[in-house]
Amino acid sequence: MALVLAVDDEDDILEIIRVNLELEGHRVVVAHNGHEALAQASEHHPDVVLLDVMMPGMDGWEVLTRLKADAKPEMSEVPVLMLTARAADEDRVRGGIEGAIRYLTKPFLPDLLVEEVAAALEGDREPVKRRAAQREALSQLARIEKGSLVADTSVRPHLTRLERAPEPEPEPPRVRAIREKLVDLSEKQRHLLAVLRATPSVSQAAGELDVSRSNVYASLRRISRKLGTQSVPELLALVREGDLLRDVG
């Protein structure tokens, strides 16, 4: 079965996770804080990470950012499921944008936990699932900013021949503000973003540019600060899925 890294500062939660996943045949290693989580991930290369958000010191968001920015695929491409008591729509959106494939809310049913871990292990590879989660998160972000987020976004209204398709959603103000800052980038930085838009992975983009992955991520961190994005994963999501570069050749 799979190796699961469970990260939480509450021992009771870790025990619930461990018992239920071990009953399914999985092996579980645990971490109580962000620094320990990164060390365990580096040592064990888990198949799935269950990551609590609210932890003292380094929180789950910082752990997620560091995992997804790591140069090693066994770190950056591990599926991450955020596990937290916070259920706000904005938190779910942030999880998707920054690289988590799912967002589970405490208290959780053990059966749901088992199902979510199984789903993370099956089907498409993590980068595909991550991009799908990022697309959905950006779509939710647009609806939140419009003030019209609906509870179930998976059901589309049926359109008869007499009905008209809805008008395209306007660009979220935050994305527009970020796009307006593209003029502050150097030609080399804009070229990097264009290459990333056209390639499926950072590794492939680094190969086309004949530089290392670490150099690409260092450049992306500088670009992220210039544009005001929350993180490098959000920047990548906007470049690939959010039409950030639609006016850039």
Backbone as numpy.savetxt, mean C-alpha at the origin, in Angstrom:
# Nx Ny Nz CAx CAy CAz Cx Cy Cz
2.84 -24.96 4.62 2.00 -23.77 4.62 2.88 -22.52 4.62
2.38 -21.44 5.22 3.09 -20.16 5.10 3.73 -19.73 6.42
4.70 -18.83 6.29 5.30 -18.18 7.45 4.68 -16.79 7.57
4.06 -16.51 8.71 3.36 -15.25 8.93 4.08 -14.48 10.04
4.36 -13.21 9.77 4.90 -12.31 10.79 3.75 -11.47 11.34
3.47 -11.62 12.65 2.42 -10.85 13.30 3.07 -9.78 14.17
2.66 -8.53 13.96 3.26 -7.40 14.66 2.19 -6.65 15.45
2.32 -6.64 16.76 1.35 -5.94 17.62 2.00 -5.75 18.99
1.67 -4.65 19.65 2.22 -4.41 20.98 1.36 -5.03 22.08
0.29 -5.73 21.71 -0.56 -6.40 22.69 -0.35 -7.91 22.59
0.10 -8.51 23.70 0.37 -9.94 23.71 -0.88 -10.77 23.46
-2.03 -10.31 23.96 -3.26 -11.06 23.76 -3.62 -11.17 22.28
-3.44 -10.08 21.55 -3.72 -10.10 20.12 -2.77 -11.05 19.40
-1.50 -11.00 19.75 -0.52 -11.89 19.12 -0.85 -13.35 19.39
-1.32 -13.64 20.60 -1.65 -15.03 20.94 -2.86 -15.50 20.13
-3.87 -14.64 19.98 -5.03 -15.01 19.17 -4.61 -15.30 17.73
-3.76 -14.43 17.19 -3.29 -14.64 15.81 -2.51 -15.93 15.71
-1.59 -16.13 16.64 -0.73 -17.31 16.58 -1.55 -18.60 16.65
-2.45 -18.69 17.63 -3.22 -19.91 17.82 -4.06 -20.23 16.59
-4.77 -19.24 16.08 -5.68 -19.50 14.96 -4.94 -19.82 13.67
-3.81 -19.16 13.42 -3.08 -19.45 12.18 -2.30 -20.75 12.28
-1.81 -21.08 13.47 -1.11 -22.37 13.62 -2.08 -23.53 13.47
-3.34 -23.35 13.88 -4.34 -24.39 13.66 -4.56 -24.66 12.18
-4.28 -23.64 11.34 -4.41 -23.80 9.89 -3.12 -24.33 9.26
-2.13 -24.60 10.08 -0.88 -25.16 9.57 0.20 -24.15 9.29
-0.06 -22.86 9.56 0.94 -21.83 9.31 1.95 -21.76 10.46
3.12 -21.27 10.17 4.10 -20.95 11.19 4.03 -19.46 11.47
4.06 -19.06 12.73 3.90 -17.66 13.10 5.10 -17.19 13.91
5.70 -16.08 13.49 6.69 -15.39 14.29 6.10 -14.04 14.67
6.50 -13.51 15.82 5.86 -12.30 16.32 6.88 -11.20 16.56
6.38 -9.96 16.56 7.17 -8.78 16.91 6.26 -7.84 17.69
6.85 -7.13 18.67 6.06 -6.28 19.56 6.18 -4.80 19.22
7.04 -4.45 18.27 7.21 -3.04 17.91 7.77 -2.96 16.50
7.88 -1.74 15.99 8.30 -1.55 14.61 9.71 -2.01 14.33
10.65 -1.68 15.20 12.04 -2.07 14.98 12.19 -3.59 14.99
11.50 -4.24 15.92 11.54 -5.69 15.97 10.90 -6.30 14.73
9.84 -5.66 14.22 9.18 -6.16 13.01 10.12 -6.16 11.82
10.86 -5.07 11.62 11.79 -5.00 10.49 12.90 -6.03 10.64
13.38 -6.23 11.86 14.43 -7.22 12.09 13.92 -8.63 11.80
12.72 -8.94 12.25 12.13 -10.27 12.00 11.87 -10.49 10.52
11.39 -9.45 9.85 11.14 -9.57 8.41 12.44 -9.82 7.65
13.50 -9.13 8.03 14.79 -9.31 7.37 15.37 -10.69 7.62
15.15 -11.21 8.82 15.71 -12.52 9.18 14.91 -13.68 8.60
13.58 -13.58 8.65 12.74 -14.73 8.32 12.11 -14.67 6.93
12.05 -13.51 6.30 11.41 -13.36 4.99 10.01 -13.99 4.98
9.09 -13.43 5.75 7.75 -14.02 5.86 6.98 -13.98 4.56
5.97 -14.84 4.47 5.09 -14.86 3.30 3.98 -13.82 3.41
3.61 -13.47 4.64 2.58 -12.47 4.90 2.96 -11.72 6.18
2.65 -10.44 6.23 2.84 -9.65 7.46 1.49 -9.12 7.91
1.15 -9.37 9.18 -0.01 -8.76 9.83 0.54 -7.64 10.69
0.20 -6.39 10.37 0.89 -5.24 10.93 -0.07 -4.29 11.65
0.12 -4.16 12.96 -0.66 -3.22 13.74 -0.23 -1.79 13.40
-1.17 -0.86 13.42 -0.86 0.53 13.10 -0.33 1.29 14.31
-1.07 1.24 15.41 -0.76 2.05 16.58 0.20 1.31 17.50
1.47 1.67 17.44 2.49 1.09 18.31 3.39 2.22 18.80
3.93 2.08 20.01 4.85 3.11 20.51 6.14 3.13 19.70
6.77 4.29 19.61 7.99 4.40 18.83 7.68 4.40 17.34
8.23 3.46 16.62 7.96 3.34 15.19 6.61 2.69 14.97
5.66 3.43 14.38 4.33 2.88 14.19 4.25 2.03 12.93
3.06 1.47 12.70 2.88 0.58 11.55 3.06 1.26 10.22
2.69 2.55 10.12 2.86 3.26 8.85 4.34 3.34 8.47
5.19 3.63 9.45 6.62 3.72 9.17 7.19 2.35 8.78
6.74 1.31 9.45 7.18 -0.05 9.09 6.76 -0.37 7.66
5.52 -0.05 7.32 5.02 -0.31 5.96 5.85 0.44 4.93
6.14 1.70 5.19 6.93 2.50 4.26 8.31 1.90 4.07
8.95 1.48 5.13 10.29 0.92 5.03 10.30 -0.42 4.31
9.28 -1.23 4.56 9.20 -2.50 3.85 9.06 -2.28 2.35
8.16 -1.40 1.95 7.89 -1.21 0.53 9.02 -0.46 -0.18
9.87 0.25 0.57 10.99 0.96 -0.03 12.27 0.14 -0.02
12.21 -1.07 0.54 13.41 -1.89 0.62 13.84 -2.36 -0.76
15.14 -2.44 -0.96 15.66 -2.83 -2.28 15.49 -4.33 -2.55
15.28 -5.13 -1.52 15.17 -6.58 -1.69 13.71 -6.97 -1.91
13.41 -7.70 -2.99 12.02 -8.10 -3.26 11.40 -8.91 -2.12
12.20 -9.72 -1.43 11.65 -10.52 -0.34 11.15 -9.65 0.81
11.55 -8.38 0.82 11.02 -7.43 1.79 9.91 -6.59 1.17
10.20 -5.98 0.01 9.26 -5.03 -0.58 8.01 -5.69 -1.15
8.09 -6.98 -1.49 6.97 -7.65 -2.14 6.24 -8.61 -1.21
6.46 -8.50 0.10 5.68 -9.32 1.03 4.30 -8.69 1.20
3.22 -9.46 1.10 1.89 -8.89 1.31 1.71 -8.42 2.75
1.19 -7.21 2.92 0.98 -6.63 4.25 -0.50 -6.39 4.47
-1.01 -6.90 5.59 -2.39 -6.66 6.01 -2.32 -5.79 7.26
-2.85 -4.58 7.18 -2.87 -3.69 8.34 -3.95 -4.16 9.31
-3.62 -4.16 10.59 -4.52 -4.65 11.62 -4.61 -3.59 12.71
-5.80 -2.98 12.89 -5.89 -1.85 13.82 -7.31 -1.64 14.30
-7.41 -0.94 15.42 -8.73 -0.59 15.95 -9.31 0.63 15.25
-8.51 1.33 14.45 -8.99 2.53 13.77 -9.72 2.13 12.50
-10.94 2.60 12.36 -11.78 2.18 11.24 -12.19 3.32 10.33
-11.56 4.49 10.48 -11.94 5.63 9.65 -11.61 5.36 8.19
-12.44 5.93 7.30 -12.21 5.74 5.87 -10.83 6.26 5.46
-10.39 7.36 6.07 -9.09 7.94 5.71 -7.95 6.98 6.03
-8.09 6.20 7.12 -7.06 5.24 7.47 -7.01 4.10 6.46
-8.18 3.64 6.04 -8.22 2.58 5.03 -7.59 3.07 3.72
-7.90 4.29 3.35 -7.32 4.84 2.12 -5.80 4.92 2.25
-5.32 5.40 3.38 -3.87 5.52 3.56 -3.20 4.15 3.47
-3.81 3.12 4.07 -3.23 1.79 3.99 -3.07 1.32 2.55
-4.12 1.53 1.74 -4.05 1.12 0.34 -3.03 1.90 -0.45
-2.97 3.21 -0.23 -2.04 4.05 -0.98 -0.60 3.70 -0.64
-0.33 3.41 0.62 1.05 3.21 1.04 1.55 1.80 0.85
0.69 0.88 0.39 1.21 -0.42 0.00 0.60 -1.64 0.65
-0.33 -1.48 1.60 -1.00 -2.63 2.19 -2.05 -3.16 1.21
-2.24 -4.48 1.21 -3.24 -5.03 0.30 -4.61 -5.14 0.94
-4.67 -5.15 2.29 -5.95 -5.19 2.99 -5.82 -4.45 4.31
-6.98 -4.14 4.91 -7.03 -3.37 6.15 -8.07 -4.04 7.03
-7.64 -4.70 8.11 -8.55 -5.41 9.01 -8.75 -4.60 10.29
-9.98 -4.55 10.76 -10.30 -3.75 11.93 -10.48 -4.64 13.16
-9.86 -4.24 14.26 -10.07 -4.91 15.55 -11.40 -4.43 16.15
-12.12 -5.28 16.88 -11.85 -6.71 17.05 -12.22 -7.48 15.79
-11.50 -8.52 15.50 -11.73 -9.30 14.28 -12.16 -10.71 14.63
-12.91 -11.32 13.74 -13.29 -12.71 13.90 -12.13 -13.59 13.45
-11.79 -14.61 14.23 -10.68 -15.49 13.82 -10.87 -16.08 12.42
-12.10 -16.44 12.07 -12.35 -17.01 10.74 -12.01 -16.00 9.65
-12.34 -14.71 9.89 -12.02 -13.68 8.91 -10.52 -13.52 8.77
-9.81 -13.55 9.88 -8.35 -13.46 9.84 -7.76 -14.58 9.00
-8.23 -15.80 9.24 -7.73 -16.95 8.48 -8.02 -16.78 6.99
-9.22 -16.31 6.67 -9.61 -16.12 5.26 -8.74 -15.05 4.60
-8.47 -13.97 5.31 -7.68 -12.88 4.72 -6.24 -13.32 4.48
-5.68 -14.08 5.40 -4.32 -14.59 5.19 -4.29 -15.54 4.00
-5.30 -16.40 3.89 -5.38 -17.31 2.75 -5.48 -16.54 1.44
-6.30 -15.48 1.42 -6.46 -14.68 0.21 -5.16 -13.97 -0.16
-4.40 -13.54 0.85 -3.12 -12.88 0.57 -2.11 -13.83 -0.05
-2.24 -15.11 0.25 -1.29 -16.10 -0.24 -1.67 -16.64 -1.61
-2.92 -16.46 -2.01 -3.43 -17.05 -3.24 -3.50 -16.01 -4.36
-3.63 -16.50 -5.57 -3.89 -15.62 -6.71 -2.68 -14.84 -7.17
-2.91 -13.58 -7.53 -1.86 -12.75 -8.12 -0.72 -12.50 -7.14
0.42 -12.18 -7.69 1.57 -11.81 -6.87 1.30 -10.48 -6.17
2.08 -10.23 -5.11 1.85 -9.04 -4.28 1.86 -7.74 -5.06
2.79 -7.50 -6.00 2.76 -6.22 -6.71 1.44 -5.98 -7.45
0.83 -7.03 -7.98 -0.45 -6.88 -8.67 -1.55 -6.54 -7.67
-1.58 -7.25 -6.55 -2.58 -6.97 -5.52 -2.38 -5.57 -4.95
-1.12 -5.17 -4.78 -0.85 -3.85 -4.23 -1.35 -2.76 -5.16
-1.11 -2.90 -6.47 -1.57 -1.89 -7.42 -3.09 -1.82 -7.43
-3.76 -2.98 -7.31 -5.22 -2.98 -7.27 -5.71 -2.25 -6.02
-5.05 -2.48 -4.88 -5.44 -1.80 -3.64 -5.18 -0.30 -3.75
-4.10 0.08 -4.41 -3.80 1.49 -4.59 -4.82 2.17 -5.49
-5.23 1.49 -6.56 -6.25 2.06 -7.43 -7.55 2.30 -6.67
-7.96 1.30 -5.88 -9.19 1.44 -5.11 -9.06 2.55 -4.07
-7.89 2.64 -3.44 -7.68 3.68 -2.42 -7.75 5.07 -3.04
-7.15 5.25 -4.20 -7.21 6.55 -4.87 -8.63 6.90 -5.28
-9.38 5.89 -5.70 -10.78 6.12 -6.05 -11.57 6.52 -4.81
-11.31 5.84 -3.70 -11.98 6.20 -2.45 -11.60 7.60 -2.00
-10.33 7.95 -2.17 -9.87 9.29 -1.79 -10.63 10.36 -2.57
-10.84 10.11 -3.85 -11.60 11.07 -4.66 -13.02 11.22 -4.15
-13.64 10.10 -3.76 -15.02 10.16 -3.26 -15.08 10.86 -1.90
-14.07 10.61 -1.06 -14.03 11.27 0.25 -13.94 12.77 0.06
-13.06 13.20 -0.85 -12.88 14.64 -1.06 -14.11 15.28 -1.67
-14.90 14.48 -2.37 -16.17 14.99 -2.90 -17.28 14.93 -1.86
-17.02 14.23 -0.74 -18.03 14.10 0.30 -19.13 13.13 -0.04
-18.82 12.16 -0.92 -19.87 11.26 -1.35 -19.42 9.81 -1.29
-18.60 9.47 -0.29 -18.18 8.09 -0.13 -19.38 7.22 0.24
-19.56 6.12 -0.46 -20.66 5.21 -0.15 -20.11 4.00 0.56
-20.99 3.31 1.27 -20.53 2.20 2.10 -20.01 1.05 1.28
-20.69 0.70 0.20 -20.27 -0.44 -0.61 -19.86 0.06 -1.97
-18.56 0.02 -2.24 -18.06 0.52 -3.52 -17.89 -0.58 -4.55
-18.26 -1.83 -4.17 -18.04 -2.94 -5.09 -19.21 -3.14 -6.04
-20.36 -2.54 -5.76 -21.56 -2.74 -6.59 -21.78 -1.51 -7.46
-21.76 -1.71 -8.74 -22.00 -0.61 -9.66 -23.47 -0.57 -10.05
-24.05 0.60 -10.21 -25.46 0.67 -10.62 -25.63 0.16 -12.04
-26.76 -0.52 -12.25 -27.05 -1.02 -13.60 -27.47 0.13 -14.49
-26.93 0.16 -15.70 -27.27 1.21 -16.66 -28.10 0.61 -17.79
-29.30 1.08 -17.94 -30.12 0.65 -19.08 -29.74 1.48 -20.29
-30.33 1.15 -21.42 -30.03 1.90 -22.65 -30.53 3.33 -22.55
-31.49 3.58 -21.64 -32.02 4.93 -21.51 -31.26 5.77 -20.50
-30.36 5.10 -19.77 -29.59 5.82 -18.76 -28.25 6.25 -19.34
-27.75 7.32 -18.81 -26.45 7.82 -19.26 -25.40 7.46 -18.24
-24.23 7.14 -18.71 -23.11 6.88 -17.80 -22.76 8.16 -17.07
-22.31 8.05 -15.80 -21.97 9.25 -15.05 -20.78 9.96 -15.66
-20.73 11.27 -15.41 -19.59 12.05 -15.87 -18.34 11.62 -15.13
-17.16 11.70 -15.74 -15.93 11.34 -15.05 -15.76 12.19 -13.79
-15.23 11.54 -12.73 -15.04 12.27 -11.49 -13.95 13.33 -11.67
-14.18 14.52 -11.13 -13.16 15.56 -11.25 -11.91 15.17 -10.47
-10.81 15.74 -10.88 -9.54 15.45 -10.21 -9.59 15.94 -8.77
-9.20 15.08 -7.79 -9.19 15.52 -6.39 -8.29 16.74 -6.23
-8.70 17.71 -5.40 -7.89 18.92 -5.21 -6.46 18.62 -4.77
-6.29 17.61 -3.93 -4.94 17.30 -3.45 -4.05 16.80 -4.59
-4.61 15.95 -5.46 -3.83 15.46 -6.60 -3.50 16.61 -7.54
-4.46 17.50 -7.74 -4.21 18.66 -8.60 -3.09 19.53 -8.03
-3.10 19.72 -6.71 -2.06 20.53 -6.07 -0.68 19.88 -6.24
-0.64 18.55 -6.13 0.62 17.84 -6.30 1.10 17.96 -7.74
0.16 17.82 -8.69 0.54 17.87 -10.11 1.06 19.25 -10.48
0.52 20.29 -9.84 0.99 21.64 -10.15 2.44 21.86 -9.73
2.93 21.04 -8.82 4.30 21.18 -8.36 5.31 20.46 -9.24
4.82 19.78 -10.28 5.74 19.08 -11.19 6.73 20.04 -11.84
6.35 21.29 -11.97 7.25 22.27 -12.59 8.49 22.51 -11.73
8.40 22.14 -10.44 9.54 22.33 -9.55 10.59 21.22 -9.69
10.25 20.18 -10.43 11.18 19.07 -10.60 12.18 19.36 -11.71
13.33 18.75 -11.59 14.32 18.87 -12.65 13.91 17.98 -13.83
14.52 18.21 -14.97 14.23 17.38 -16.14 14.55 15.92 -15.87
15.63 15.68 -15.14 16.03 14.31 -14.81 14.99 13.65 -13.91
14.44 14.40 -12.95 13.43 13.84 -12.06 12.14 13.54 -12.81
11.74 14.43 -13.72 10.52 14.17 -14.51 10.72 12.96 -15.41
11.94 12.80 -15.93 12.22 11.63 -16.77 12.12 10.35 -15.96
12.60 10.38 -14.72 12.50 9.20 -13.86 11.04 8.82 -13.66
10.19 9.79 -13.39 8.77 9.50 -13.18 8.13 8.94 -14.45
8.53 9.47 -15.59 7.98 8.98 -16.86 8.38 7.53 -17.10
9.62 7.18 -16.76 10.08 5.79 -16.91 9.31 4.88 -15.96
9.10 5.34 -14.72 8.35 4.54 -13.76 6.91 4.33 -14.20
6.34 5.34 -14.85 4.97 5.20 -15.35 4.90 4.09 -16.41
5.95 3.94 -17.18 5.93 3.02 -18.31 6.44 1.63 -17.98
6.91 1.41 -16.76 7.47 0.11 -16.38 6.69 -0.48 -15.21
6.62 -1.82 -15.11 5.81 -2.44 -14.07 6.46 -2.49 -12.70
7.75 -2.21 -12.60 8.42 -2.32 -11.31 9.57 -1.33 -11.21
9.96 -1.02 -9.97 11.11 -0.14 -9.76 12.38 -0.80 -10.27
12.48 -2.12 -10.10 13.67 -2.83 -10.57 13.84 -2.67 -12.08
12.76 -2.80 -12.83 12.85 -2.67 -14.28 13.19 -1.24 -14.66
12.61 -0.28 -13.96 12.93 1.12 -14.24 14.40 1.40 -13.96
14.92 0.85 -12.86 16.33 1.04 -12.54 17.22 0.44 -13.62
16.81 -0.73 -14.15 17.58 -1.35 -15.22 17.59 -0.50 -16.48
16.45 0.08 -16.83 16.39 0.91 -18.03 17.23 2.18 -17.87
17.29 2.68 -16.64 18.07 3.90 -16.38 19.53 3.60 -16.06
19.86 2.31 -15.93 21.22 1.87 -15.60 21.69 2.45 -14.27
20.79 2.39 -13.29 21.14 2.80 -11.92 20.63 1.73 -10.98
20.99 1.81 -9.71 20.54 0.83 -8.72 19.15 1.18 -8.21
18.47 0.17 -7.66 17.16 0.41 -7.03 17.28 1.43 -5.91
18.37 1.33 -5.13 18.53 2.26 -4.01 18.66 3.69 -4.50
19.31 3.90 -5.65 19.40 5.24 -6.22 18.04 5.75 -6.66
17.24 4.84 -7.25 15.89 5.23 -7.67 15.07 5.65 -6.45
15.12 4.85 -5.38 14.33 5.18 -4.20 14.82 6.47 -3.54
16.13 6.71 -3.56 16.65 7.96 -3.01 16.11 9.15 -3.80
16.07 9.02 -5.13 15.52 10.08 -5.96 14.03 10.26 -5.70
13.32 9.15 -5.52 11.88 9.23 -5.27 11.59 9.91 -3.94
12.42 9.68 -2.94 12.20 10.35 -1.66 12.36 11.87 -1.81
13.36 12.28 -2.61 13.54 13.72 -2.84 12.35 14.30 -3.62
11.89 13.56 -4.63 10.75 14.01 -5.41 9.49 14.09 -4.54
9.31 13.08 -3.69 8.15 13.06 -2.81 8.12 14.29 -1.90
9.28 14.67 -1.39 9.33 15.87 -0.54 9.00 17.12 -1.34
9.48 17.21 -2.58 9.18 18.38 -3.41 7.70 18.48 -3.73
7.08 17.35 -4.03 5.68 17.36 -4.45 4.71 17.38 -3.28
5.20 17.01 -2.09 4.33 17.01 -0.92 3.48 15.76 -0.78
3.91 14.63 -1.37 3.17 13.39 -1.16 3.52 12.83 0.20
2.65 11.96 0.72 2.84 11.43 2.06 3.99 10.44 2.13
4.26 9.76 1.02 5.27 8.70 1.03 5.66 8.36 -0.40
6.74 7.59 -0.53 7.15 7.10 -1.85 6.09 6.16 -2.44
5.51 5.21 -1.65 4.45 4.39 -2.23 3.27 5.19 -2.77
2.89 6.27 -2.07 1.80 7.10 -2.59 2.22 7.77 -3.90
3.46 8.25 -3.95 3.95 8.86 -5.19 3.89 7.87 -6.34
4.35 6.64 -6.11 4.32 5.62 -7.16 2.88 5.32 -7.58
1.98 5.26 -6.61 0.57 5.00 -6.95 0.00 6.11 -7.81
0.32 7.34 -7.48 -0.19 8.47 -8.27 0.41 8.48 -9.67
1.67 8.12 -9.79 2.33 8.09 -11.10 1.71 7.01 -11.97
1.48 5.83 -11.41 1.04 4.69 -12.21 -0.46 4.62 -12.37
-1.20 5.02 -11.34 -2.65 4.82 -11.37 -3.45 6.11 -11.29
-2.84 7.19 -10.81 -3.59 8.40 -10.57 -3.49 9.44 -11.65
-2.88 9.09 -12.79 -2.80 10.03 -13.92 -2.08 11.30 -13.56
-1.09 11.20 -12.66 -0.37 12.39 -12.23 0.37 13.03 -13.39
0.85 12.21 -14.34 1.71 12.71 -15.42 0.96 12.86 -16.73
-0.34 13.06 -16.67 -1.11 13.04 -17.92 -0.69 14.15 -18.89
-0.14 15.24 -18.38 0.28 16.34 -19.26 1.79 16.37 -19.47
2.45 15.31 -19.00 3.91 15.26 -19.11 4.30 14.24 -20.14
5.09 14.65 -21.12 5.50 13.74 -22.18 6.59 12.81 -21.74
